Amino acid sequence: MSATTAITSEVGADTSHANNPLSRKLNKILETRLDNDKDVLEALKAMSSFFSENNLRTRRNLRGDIERRSLTINEEFSEAFRAVKVQLDSIDEDVSAMSTCCNDMTQRLKAARGQTSDLISKTTELQKESQRLEMRAKVADGFLAKYQLKPEELKILRGTRDGRLHEDFFKALLRVKQIHQDCKILLRTNQQTAGLEIMEAMALHLETTYERLYRWTQGESRAMTTDSVEVTSLLAKAMQALQDRPVLFQYSLDEYGTARRTAVVRGFIDALTRGGPGGTPRPIELHSHDPLRYTGDMLAWLHQTTASEKDLLQSLVKLATNSDREEEIQSILGHITEGVCRPFKVRVEQVIVAEPGPVVLYKLNNLIKFYHYTIALLLDGEASLLLTLEEMQLFSQKVFFNALNVHATRLIEKVELPPADLSPPTSLSQTLTLLQEVLASHDSSVVPIDARQTDFAKVLSCILDPLLQMCAVSASRLNTADMATYMINCIYAIQTTLALYEFTDERLEMLDAQIEAHTDALVNEQASYTLAKVSLVQIYSIAQQHQPSEGPLSSVHGMEAGAIKHAMSKFDSYLASPDSLIMPQCNLLQGQSLREKIHKKSVILICSAYELIHRAVNDSGNGYFDPNSIIVRTPDQVHTLLS
C-alpha cells in the first residue's frame, strides 16, 4: 500500500507531464476492473495459495517464488511423462513382435492356399449343387403341398365306420375343390400331363365325396319326421356343399320335403285329435261345435306351421338367394304343406255345408280370406294349400250368398201386411238385424280394402234390393199417404242402419232419392188434407183453372164471396192452431227431421195456394166487391203465421 501511495503521489506531483507513457500505463492499470477479468482472477487465486503474507520481503521474493513453483511443476510433469515413455516403449516392442508373427502367418497361409486351391473350388461347386438340390426339394414339397392331399385328409374323406361327418370333412372337401381348380392353371403351363393326372384324381375324389355326402344328407333328412326338429350346422353345410351338384341337391331337398310332409300331416292330425304335449293346447276338434273357432284354430295352426317350415327350410339352404333356389324352396314348401290340404278341406266343407247361418258363413269367408292373404306371403301362388284356401273361400262365399238369396226369396214369397202404425214390418227388422251383424263382421275384417269393398257391394245388392221390393209389394194396397208414410219409415230404418258403416255412400244417396220422392208425395197429401179441411180445395182448384175468357170468377158456382168468406173463417181457425190439421200419417213418421221437413214443405204449398186465391179475389176482372173484406190477411202475414 505504501508503494502505491508513493507512486500515486509521484504521479500527482508530475501532473504537468500528462503525456508520459508511464503515467498512461499507471492510469490504465488503476482504471482496470479486476472483477471482469477471469484470467487475472484465476492467477490471483493460484497466487493466494502460496502468497500468504503481504509484506516487503514477500513482495520482493514473489518472482523467485513463482519461478521455483513453475520449475517444480515442470519436474513433476517430466517424471510423469517418463513413466508414459517406458510403457510406450513396451507397447512398441509388443507391436513389433505381433507384426513379425502376422508376417509369418501370412507366409504360411499363402503356402497353404497354393496347396488347397483345388479342394476349395470343388467344395464351392458342391455347395452350389447342394443349394440347387435344396431349392428343388422345396419346390417339390410346395407342389405336393398344393396339389396333393395329406394322408389325414384322405382318411377324413373316406370316412369312418359309423358314417358320421365332422367339421374337418368340409375342410377336406374344400381342399379337393381348390386343388381341382388350381389344376386348370397347370394346364396353361408346361406341366399339362401332371395337371391332367392330378385333375382326374381330384375329380374321382370329388365324385366319391359327393356321393358319400349325399348318402349322409339323405339319411339325416329321412330322420327329420318329428314335430320339433333342428337343422344342425353340419346338415346346413352339407346342403350348401351339395348345391354344386344340382341333381343331388334336388334329390336331398325331395327327401327332406317328403319327411317334413309326413311330419306336418301327422302333426295336424294330432293337433285335431290329441292336442299339444300334455293336452295343452286342447284338441281342435273339441271346438267343432263352434264353426268360427274350429276353422280359425285350424287356419292358425296351418299358418304357424307354414311359417315354421319356411324358416326351417331357409336355415337348411342358407345360400338360396338366387331366383332358381327360391323357386326350389317354394316348390318344396308347397310339397310339405300339400299333405294337410285334404283333411283340412274335408273338415271345412263339413262346417260350411252344415249352414251355420249367413252371419257365421260371412265371418268364415272373411277368416279364410284373411289367412289366404297371410299365408300367400309365405307360399308361391301355385301352392296346393293356397289353392285349397281359395277354393274354400269361394265355396263359403257361394254358400253365404245362397243363404242370403234364400232369405231374400222368403221375403218376396211371404210379404207381410203393413202394421197399423205403418212402422217397418218384423221381417224388415229381422233382415236389418242380419245385415247389421254381417256389416259389423265386415268392418272388423282384416282383408284388403279393395276386396272388402267388392264384397260389401255384393252383400248390399243381395239384401237391399229384395228388401225394398218386399216393402213396395207390401205397400201396394195402401192409399197414397199411407204408402208414402210406410215406405219412408221402411227406407229410413234401412238408411239408419247403413249410415253406421263404410262403403255405403252410393246406397245412401239412392235411399235419399227414394225418401225424397215419397216425402214429396206426403207433402202434397198434407197440403191437400189441410186445404180440404178448411174448404179451400175446390176454391183453389177453380181459381187455378179459371181463364179470363170464361167471365168473372165471382160468377162461377162455389166462388161466391160468401163461400170464400166462410172458407177463410175456417182457414183463420187453422192459422190459430196449425198443428190441429196435421195428417195422422205424418205423426206416424219415425224420423223427427222428416216430420219437420214435410211440415215446412206443406206450409209452402198452402201459402202458394192462399197467394193464388188472394191474387184472384183482388183481381178487378173477377168481379169481387170489397175484396179486403173477403180475404183479410195478406200472403206475407199468412206465411209469417205458419212459419
C-alpha positions in Angstrom: 0.0 0.0 0.0 2.9 2.4 0.7 4.4 1.7 -2.7 1.0 2.5 -4.4 0.7 5.7 -2.3 4.2 6.7 -3.3 3.5 6.1 -6.9 0.3 8.0 -6.7 1.9 10.9 -5.0 4.7 10.9 -7.6 2.2 10.9 -10.4 0.2 13.6 -8.8 3.2 15.8 -8.4 4.1 15.5 -12.0 0.7 16.3 -13.5 2.2 18.5 -16.0 3.6 15.6 -17.8 0.2 14.2 -18.9 1.5 12.5 -21.9 4.1 10.5 -20.1 3.8 6.7 -21.1 4.3 5.6 -17.6 1.5 7.8 -16.5 -0.8 6.5 -19.1 0.1 2.9 -18.2 -0.5 3.5 -14.5 -3.8 5.2 -15.2 -4.8 2.2 -17.3 -3.8 -0.2 -14.5 -5.8 1.9 -12.0 -8.8 2.1 -14.2 -8.9 -1.7 -14.9 -11.7 -3.6 -13.1 -10.4 -7.0 -12.0 -14.0 -8.3 -11.4 -14.5 -8.9 -15.2 -11.0 -10.3 -16.0 -11.3 -14.1 -15.4 -7.6 -14.8 -16.2 -6.4 -12.3 -13.7 -8.8 -13.6 -11.1 -7.6 -17.2 -11.7 -4.0 -16.1 -11.4 -4.7 -14.2 -8.1 -6.5 -17.3 -6.7 -3.5 -19.5 -7.6 -1.1 -17.0 -6.1 -3.1 -16.8 -2.9 -2.3 -20.5 -2.3 1.4 -19.8 -1.6 1.4 -16.0 -1.2 0.2 -15.9 2.4 1.7 -12.7 3.8 1.8 -9.4 2.0 5.0 -7.7 3.2 8.1 -6.1 1.7 10.1 -9.3 1.8 7.5 -11.5 0.2 6.8 -8.9 -2.5 10.5 -8.8 -3.4 10.7 -12.6 -3.5 7.5 -13.0 -5.4 9.1 -13.5 -8.8 11.5 -16.1 -7.4 8.7 -18.0 -5.7 6.8 -18.1 -8.9 9.8 -19.4 -10.9 10.6 -22.0 -8.3 7.0 -23.2 -8.3 7.0 -23.3 -12.1 10.2 -25.4 -12.0 8.7 -27.8 -9.5 5.6 -28.3 -11.7 7.8 -29.0 -14.8 9.9 -31.5 -12.9 6.7 -33.3 -11.8 5.4 -33.3 -15.4 8.7 -34.7 -16.6 8.6 -37.6 -14.1 5.0 -38.4 -15.2 6.0 -38.5 -18.9 9.0 -40.6 -18.1 6.6 -43.4 -16.9 4.5 -43.0 -20.0 7.6 -43.3 -22.3 8.6 -46.5 -20.6 5.1 -48.0 -21.2 5.0 -46.8 -24.8 8.4 -48.5 -25.4 7.0 -51.7 -24.1 3.9 -51.4 -26.3 6.2 -50.8 -29.3 8.1 -54.0 -28.6 4.8 -55.9 -28.4 3.5 -54.5 -31.7 6.8 -55.4 -33.4 6.5 -58.9 -32.1 2.9 -59.2 -33.4 3.9 -57.8 -36.8 6.6 -60.4 -37.1 4.1 -63.2 -36.1 1.5 -61.9 -38.6 4.0 -61.9 -41.4 4.9 -65.4 -40.6 1.3 -66.5 -40.6 0.7 -64.7 -43.9 3.6 -66.6 -45.5 2.2 -69.9 -44.2 -1.4 -69.1 -45.5 0.0 -68.3 -48.9 1.7 -71.6 -48.9 -1.5 -73.4 -47.7 -3.7 -71.7 -50.3 -1.5 -72.8 -53.1 -1.7 -76.4 -51.9 -5.6 -76.4 -51.3 -6.9 -74.4 -54.2 -8.4 -77.5 -56.0 -10.1 -78.6 -52.8 -11.7 -75.2 -52.3 -13.0 -75.0 -55.9 -14.6 -78.5 -55.5 -16.1 -77.5 -52.2 -17.6 -74.4 -53.7 -19.2 -76.4 -56.6 -20.6 -78.9 -54.1 -22.1 -76.1 -52.0 -23.8 -74.6 -55.1 -25.1 -78.0 -56.1 -26.4 -78.6 -52.6 -28.3 -75.2 -52.8 -29.8 -76.2 -56.1 -31.0 -79.5 -54.7 -32.4 -77.9 -51.6 -34.3 -75.4 -53.9 -35.7 -78.3 -55.9 -36.7 -80.1 -52.7 -38.6 -77.0 -51.5 -40.3 -76.7 -54.9 -41.3 -80.3 -54.9 -42.6 -80.1 -51.3 -44.5 -76.9 -52.2 -46.0 -78.6 -55.3 -47.0 -81.7 -53.3 -48.5 -79.5 -50.5 -50.5 -77.5 -53.1 -51.6 -80.3 -55.4 -51.8 -83.4 -53.2 -53.9 -84.4 -50.3 -52.4 -85.2 -46.9 -52.9 -88.7 -45.5 -55.2 -87.4 -42.8 -57.3 -85.5 -45.3 -57.7 -88.7 -47.4 -58.7 -90.6 -44.2 -61.3 -87.9 -43.4 -62.8 -88.1 -46.9 -63.0 -91.8 -46.9 -65.0 -91.6 -43.7 -65.3 -93.6 -40.5 -67.1 -96.9 -40.0 -70.1 -95.2 -38.3 -70.6 -93.0 -41.4 -70.6 -89.7 -39.4 -69.4 -86.5 -40.7 -67.2 -84.0 -38.9 -66.3 -80.4 -39.4 -62.9 -81.4 -41.0 -64.8 -83.2 -43.7 -65.9 -80.0 -45.3 -62.4 -78.5 -45.0 -61.0 -81.5 -46.8 -63.8 -81.2 -49.5 -62.9 -77.5 -49.9 -59.2 -78.6 -50.3 -60.1 -81.1 -53.0 -62.2 -78.5 -54.9 -59.3 -75.9 -54.6 -56.8 -78.4 -56.0 -59.1 -79.3 -58.8 -59.5 -75.6 -59.6 -55.7 -74.9 -59.4 -55.0 -77.7 -61.9 -56.5 -75.5 -64.6 -53.5 -73.2 -64.0 -51.1 -76.2 -64.6 -52.8 -76.9 -67.9 -51.7 -73.5 -69.2 -48.0 -74.3 -68.4 -45.6 -77.0 -69.5 -47.0 -79.3 -66.7 -50.1 -80.3 -68.7 -49.5 -84.1 -68.1 -49.2 -83.6 -64.3 -52.2 -81.2 -64.3 -54.4 -83.8 -66.1 -53.4 -86.6 -63.9 -54.0 -84.6 -60.7 -57.3 -83.2 -62.0 -58.5 -86.8 -62.8 -57.5 -87.9 -59.3 -59.3 -84.9 -57.7 -62.4 -85.4 -59.8 -62.5 -89.0 -58.6 -62.2 -87.9 -55.0 -64.9 -85.3 -55.6 -67.4 -87.8 -57.0 -66.8 -90.2 -54.2 -67.0 -87.4 -51.6 -70.3 -86.0 -53.0 -71.8 -89.5 -53.2 -70.9 -90.0 -49.5 -72.2 -86.6 -48.6 -75.5 -87.2 -50.4 -76.0 -90.6 -48.6 -75.4 -88.9 -45.3 -77.7 -86.0 -46.1 -80.4 -88.4 -47.3 -80.2 -90.3 -44.0 -80.4 -87.1 -42.0 -83.3 -85.8 -44.0 -85.3 -89.0 -43.6 -84.8 -88.8 -39.9 -86.5 -85.4 -39.7 -90.0 -86.7 -39.2 -90.6 -85.5 -35.6 -92.7 -82.5 -34.7 -89.8 -80.4 -33.4 -86.6 -80.7 -35.4 -83.5 -78.6 -35.6 -81.2 -78.1 -38.5 -77.7 -78.7 -37.4 -74.7 -76.8 -38.8 -73.4 -79.9 -40.4 -76.6 -80.5 -42.3 -76.7 -76.9 -43.4 -73.1 -77.1 -44.6 -73.8 -80.4 -46.4 -76.8 -78.8 -48.2 -74.6 -75.9 -49.1 -71.9 -78.2 -50.5 -74.4 -80.2 -52.5 -75.5 -77.1 -54.4 -72.5 -77.7 -56.6 -74.3 -80.9 -57.7 -77.8 -79.7 -58.7 -79.2 -83.2 -59.2 -78.0 -84.5 -55.8 -79.1 -81.2 -54.2 -82.6 -81.6 -55.6 -82.8 -85.3 -54.5 -81.8 -84.2 -51.0 -84.5 -81.5 -50.9 -87.1 -84.0 -52.1 -86.1 -86.4 -49.3 -86.3 -83.6 -46.8 -89.7 -82.4 -48.2 -91.1 -85.9 -48.1 -90.0 -86.4 -44.5 -91.4 -83.0 -43.4 -94.7 -83.6 -45.2 -95.2 -86.7 -43.2 -94.4 -84.9 -40.0 -96.7 -82.0 -40.9 -99.6 -84.3 -41.7 -99.1 -86.3 -38.5 -98.8 -83.1 -36.5 -102.1 -81.7 -38.0 -104.0 -84.9 -37.2 -102.5 -84.9 -33.7 -103.5 -81.2 -33.2 -107.0 -82.1 -34.3 -107.5 -85.2 -32.2 -104.8 -85.2 -29.4 -103.8 -81.6 -28.8 -100.4 -80.5 -27.7 -98.0 -82.2 -25.4 -99.7 -83.0 -22.1 -103.0 -82.0 -23.5 -102.1 -78.3 -23.9 -103.4 -76.9 -26.1 -106.6 -78.9 -26.2 -107.5 -80.9 -29.3 -109.0 -78.6 -32.0 -111.9 -80.9 -32.7 -113.3 -80.3 -29.2 -114.5 -77.0 -30.6 -116.1 -78.4 -33.7 -119.5 -77.2 -32.4 -118.2 -73.6 -32.8 -117.6 -73.2 -36.6 -115.6 -70.0 -36.3 -113.2 -71.2 -33.5 -112.9 -74.6 -35.1 -111.9 -73.2 -38.5 -109.8 -70.4 -37.0 -107.8 -72.8 -34.9 -107.1 -75.0 -38.0 -106.1 -72.0 -40.1 -103.9 -70.6 -37.3 -102.1 -74.0 -37.0 -101.6 -74.1 -40.7 -100.2 -70.5 -40.8 -97.8 -71.2 -37.8 -96.7 -74.4 -39.3 -96.1 -72.9 -42.8 -94.0 -70.1 -41.3 -92.0 -72.5 -39.2 -91.4 -74.8 -42.1 -90.2 -71.9 -44.3 -87.8 -70.7 -41.6 -86.5 -74.3 -41.2 -86.1 -74.7 -44.9 -84.3 -71.4 -45.3 -81.9 -72.3 -42.4 -81.3 -75.5 -44.3 -80.5 -73.8 -47.6 -78.6 -70.7 -46.4 -77.2 -69.8 -49.8 -80.5 -70.0 -51.6 -80.5 -66.4 -52.7 -81.0 -66.6 -56.5 -84.3 -67.0 -58.2 -83.7 -70.6 -59.1 -83.0 -71.6 -55.4 -86.0 -69.5 -54.3 -88.3 -71.4 -56.7 -86.9 -74.7 -55.3 -87.6 -73.6 -51.8 -91.2 -72.6 -52.7 -91.7 -75.9 -54.5 -90.5 -77.9 -51.6 -92.5 -75.8 -49.1 -95.6 -76.3 -51.3 -95.0 -80.1 -51.3 -94.6 -80.1 -47.5 -97.9 -78.3 -46.9 -99.8 -80.2 -49.6 -100.4 -83.2 -47.3 -102.7 -81.2 -45.0 -104.9 -79.9 -47.8 -107.2 -82.9 -47.9 -108.0 -83.3 -44.2 -108.4 -79.5 -43.8 -110.7 -79.3 -46.9 -113.0 -82.1 -45.7 -113.5 -80.5 -42.2 -114.1 -77.0 -43.6 -116.6 -78.3 -46.1 -118.4 -80.1 -43.3 -118.6 -76.8 -41.4 -119.9 -74.9 -44.4 -122.4 -77.5 -45.6 -123.9 -77.5 -42.1 -125.1 -74.0 -43.0 -124.5 -72.3 -39.6 -126.2 -69.1 -40.8 -125.4 -66.2 -43.1 -123.5 -64.3 -40.4 -121.3 -67.2 -39.4 -120.8 -68.0 -43.1 -119.7 -64.5 -43.8 -117.3 -64.5 -40.9 -115.9 -67.8 -42.1 -115.5 -66.4 -45.5 -113.6 -63.3 -44.2 -111.5 -65.6 -41.9 -110.5 -67.9 -44.7 -109.8 -64.9 -47.0 -107.6 -63.3 -44.3 -105.5 -66.4 -43.8 -105.3 -66.9 -47.6 -103.8 -63.4 -47.9 -101.5 -64.0 -44.9 -100.2 -67.5 -46.0 -99.8 -66.2 -49.6 -96.9 -64.1 -48.2 -95.1 -67.3 -47.3 -96.0 -69.6 -50.3 -95.9 -69.5 -54.0 -99.2 -68.7 -55.7 -99.4 -72.2 -57.2 -99.1 -74.0 -53.8 -101.8 -76.5 -53.2 -102.5 -75.1 -49.7 -103.3 -71.7 -51.3 -105.4 -73.2 -53.9 -107.3 -75.1 -51.3 -107.8 -72.0 -49.2 -109.0 -70.1 -52.3 -111.4 -73.0 -53.1 -112.8 -73.0 -49.5 -113.2 -69.2 -49.6 -115.1 -69.3 -52.8 -117.2 -72.2 -51.5 -118.1 -70.4 -48.3 -118.8 -67.2 -50.3 -121.1 -69.1 -52.6 -123.0 -70.8 -49.7 -123.2 -67.4 -47.9 -124.8 -65.7 -50.9 -127.1 -68.7 -51.4 -128.3 -68.2 -47.8 -128.9 -64.5 -48.5 -130.8 -65.4 -51.7 -132.9 -67.9 -49.8 -133.7 -65.3 -47.2 -134.5 -62.7 -49.8 -136.8 -65.2 -51.7 -138.6 -65.9 -48.4 -139.2 -62.1 -48.0 -140.7 -61.9 -51.5 -142.8 -65.0 -51.2 -144.2 -64.2 -47.7 -144.9 -60.5 -47.8 -146.2 -59.1 -44.5 -149.0 -56.6 -44.4 -148.0 -53.2 -43.1 -148.7 -52.7 -39.4 -151.4 -50.4 -38.2 -148.9 -47.8 -37.2 -147.2 -48.0 -40.6 -143.9 -48.9 -38.9 -141.4 -51.3 -40.6 -142.6 -54.9 -40.5 -141.0 -57.6 -38.4 -139.4 -59.2 -41.5 -137.7 -55.9 -42.3 -136.4 -55.5 -38.7 -135.1 -59.1 -38.7 -133.4 -58.6 -42.1 -131.8 -55.4 -40.9 -130.5 -57.1 -37.8 -129.0 -59.8 -40.0 -127.5 -57.0 -42.2 -126.1 -55.3 -39.2 -124.3 -58.4 -38.0 -122.9 -59.1 -41.5 -121.7 -55.5 -41.8 -120.2 -55.5 -38.3 -118.2 -58.5 -39.1 -117.3 -56.9 -42.5 -115.9 -53.8 -40.7 -113.8 -55.9 -38.4 -112.4 -57.9 -41.3 -108.7 -57.5 -41.9 -108.8 -58.4 -45.6 -107.6 -55.8 -48.1 -109.9 -52.8 -48.6 -110.5 -53.5 -52.4 -111.7 -57.0 -51.6 -113.9 -55.7 -48.7 -115.5 -53.1 -50.9 -116.3 -55.6 -53.6 -117.9 -58.0 -51.1 -119.8 -55.1 -49.5 -121.4 -54.1 -52.8 -122.5 -57.8 -53.4 -123.9 -58.1 -49.9 -125.9 -54.9 -50.2 -127.3 -55.9 -53.6 -128.2 -59.3 -52.4 -130.2 -57.9 -49.3 -131.3 -54.4 -50.0 -132.9 -54.9 -53.4 -135.2 -57.7 -52.3 -135.9 -55.9 -49.1 -137.0 -52.7 -50.9 -139.0 -54.9 -53.3 -140.8 -56.5 -50.4 -141.6 -53.2 -48.9 -143.0 -51.9 -52.2 -145.2 -55.1 -52.6 -146.4 -54.8 -49.0 -147.4 -51.1 -49.5 -149.1 -51.7 -52.9 -152.6 -51.8 -51.5 -152.3 -48.7 -49.3 -153.6 -45.3 -50.2 -151.1 -42.6 -51.3 -150.5 -41.1 -47.8 -150.2 -44.4 -46.0 -148.0 -45.8 -48.8 -145.6 -42.8 -48.6 -145.5 -42.9 -44.8 -144.9 -46.7 -44.7 -142.2 -46.5 -47.4 -140.5 -43.6 -45.7 -140.4 -45.5 -42.4 -139.0 -48.6 -44.0 -136.4 -46.8 -46.1 -135.5 -44.6 -43.1 -134.9 -47.7 -41.0 -132.6 -49.1 -43.8 -130.8 -45.8 -44.1 -130.2 -45.5 -40.4 -128.7 -49.0 -40.4 -126.4 -48.3 -43.4 -125.2 -44.9 -42.1 -123.0 -46.6 -39.5 -120.8 -48.4 -42.0 -118.3 -47.6 -44.7 -118.7 -48.1 -48.4 -122.4 -47.1 -48.2 -122.4 -43.7 -49.7 -123.8 -44.8 -53.1 -126.6 -46.7 -51.5 -127.4 -43.9 -49.0 -127.7 -41.5 -52.0 -130.1 -43.9 -53.7 -132.2 -44.2 -50.5 -132.2 -40.4 -50.0 -133.7 -40.1 -53.5 -136.4 -42.6 -52.7 -137.2 -40.9 -49.4 -137.3 -37.6 -51.2 -139.9 -38.9 -53.7 -142.1 -40.3 -51.0 -141.7 -37.2 -49.0 -142.9 -35.1 -51.9 -146.0 -37.3 -52.2 -146.7 -37.0 -48.5 -146.2 -33.2 -48.7 -148.8 -32.9 -51.4 -151.1 -35.1 -49.4 -150.6 -33.0 -46.3 -151.3 -29.7 -48.2 -154.4 -31.2 -49.9 -155.6 -32.5 -46.5 -155.2 -29.1 -44.9 -156.9 -27.3 -47.8 -159.7 -29.8 -47.7 -160.3 -29.3 -44.0 -160.6 -25.5 -44.4 -162.8 -25.9 -47.6 -160.2 -24.3 -49.9 -159.6 -27.2 -52.1 -162.4 -26.5 -54.5 -161.8 -22.8 -54.4 -158.1 -23.3 -55.1 -158.8 -25.7 -58.0 -161.4 -23.4 -59.6 -159.1 -20.3 -59.3 -156.2 -22.2 -60.7 -158.1 -23.5 -63.7 -160.1 -20.3 -64.4 -159.4 -18.5 -67.7 -160.3 -14.8 -68.1 -162.3 -15.6 -71.3 -164.8 -17.6 -69.2 -166.0 -14.4 -67.5 -165.6 -13.1 -63.9 -164.6 -15.6 -61.3 -167.3 -14.4 -58.9 -169.9 -15.7 -61.2 -168.6 -19.3 -61.0 -170.6 -21.6 -58.8 -168.8 -22.1 -55.5 -166.7 -19.0 -55.9 -169.2 -16.6 -54.4 -167.9 -14.1 -51.9 -169.9 -15.7 -49.1 -168.4 -19.1 -49.9 -164.9 -17.7 -49.8 -165.6 -15.8 -46.6 -166.8 -19.0 -44.9 -163.7 -20.9 -46.1 -161.5 -18.1 -44.9 -163.0 -18.2 -41.4 -162.1 -21.9 -41.2 -158.6 -21.0 -42.5 -158.3 -18.5 -39.7 -159.0 -21.2 -37.2 -156.3 -23.3 -38.9 -153.9 -20.3 -38.6 -154.6 -20.1 -34.9 -153.7 -23.8 -34.4 -151.7 -25.2 -37.4 -150.9 -28.5 -35.6 -154.6 -29.4 -35.4 -154.7 -30.2 -39.1 -151.7 -32.5 -39.4 -152.4 -35.8 -41.1 -152.3 -38.9 -38.8 -149.8 -40.4 -41.2 -147.3 -37.6 -40.6 -147.4 -38.3 -36.9 -146.6 -41.9 -37.6 -143.3 -41.0 -39.3 -140.3 -42.3 -37.2 -137.9 -39.5 -38.1 -138.4 -36.2 -36.4 -136.4 -34.4 -39.0 -138.7 -35.9 -41.7 -141.8 -34.7 -39.9 -140.4 -31.2 -39.7 -139.3 -31.2 -43.3 -142.8 -32.4 -44.5 -144.5 -29.7 -42.4 -142.3 -26.9 -43.8 -142.8 -28.0 -47.4 -146.6 -28.4 -46.9 -146.7 -24.9 -45.4 -145.0 -23.6 -48.6 -147.7 -25.3 -50.8 -150.5 -23.9 -48.6 -149.1 -20.4 -48.7 -148.8 -20.7 -52.5 -152.4 -21.8 -52.8 -153.5 -18.9 -50.5 -151.5 -16.5 -52.5 -153.2 -17.7 -55.7 -156.7 -17.3 -54.2 -155.7 -13.9 -52.7 -154.5 -12.7 -56.1 -157.7 -14.0 -57.8 -160.0 -12.3 -55.4 -158.1 -8.9 -55.6 -158.2 -9.1 -59.4 -160.8 -6.5 -60.5 -161.7 -8.5 -63.5 -163.1 -11.3 -61.3 -166.0 -9.0 -60.1 -165.5 -9.1 -56.3 -166.7 -6.1 -54.4 -164.5 -5.0 -51.5 -162.0 -7.9 -51.7 -160.3 -6.9 -48.5 -163.4 -7.8 -46.5 -163.4 -11.2 -48.2 -159.7 -12.1 -47.6 -158.4 -10.1 -44.7 -154.8 -11.3 -44.4 -152.1 -10.8 -46.9 -150.0 -13.8 -48.1 -147.0 -12.5 -46.2 -149.0 -12.4 -43.0 -150.1 -16.0 -43.6 -146.6 -17.1 -44.3 -145.4 -15.4 -41.1 -148.1 -17.1 -39.0 -147.5 -20.5 -40.4 -143.7 -20.2 -40.1 
